[in-house]
Amino acid sequence: MNNKLLSMLGLCTKAGKLKSGEFQTESSVKSGEAFLVIVAGDASDNTKKKFNDMCTFYETPIIEYGLKEEMAKAIGKDVRAMLAVCDEGFAKSILKIYNMSNDNLED
C-alpha cells in the first residue's frame, strides 16, 4: 500500500475534511461537498456499483484503493468501506499520489 496516500488521509481527517462511512459519504456527494470518493477494494460489488453510479451522476471523481481495515487505521476509526474528501487541495494531492503509484505499477 502507498503510505503517502494513507498519510494524506490521516492529515485530511485531522483537518476535519474527511467524511467516512456510507451515509456521510453519500450525503457529501449529493450536497456537492465531496471532491473525491475513495472506495475500499474489498467493499462489496453492490457498494462499488452504487457509489460509481452516484459519483458519475454527480460528476465526483472516485477511486478504488486499499482495504477497509487499512483505511480505518489511517483515519483512526472503525472499519470503513468508503471515504469522501471534502477539500479540493487534499483531493488533488491524493489523486496525484494515486496516479503516480499506478503509473509506477505499469512500468
Summary of the structure (lengths in Angstrom):
residues: 107
radius of gyration: 12.5
end to end distance: 16.9
largest distance: 38.4
contacts: 338
relative contact order: 0.25
helix: 58%
strand: 13%
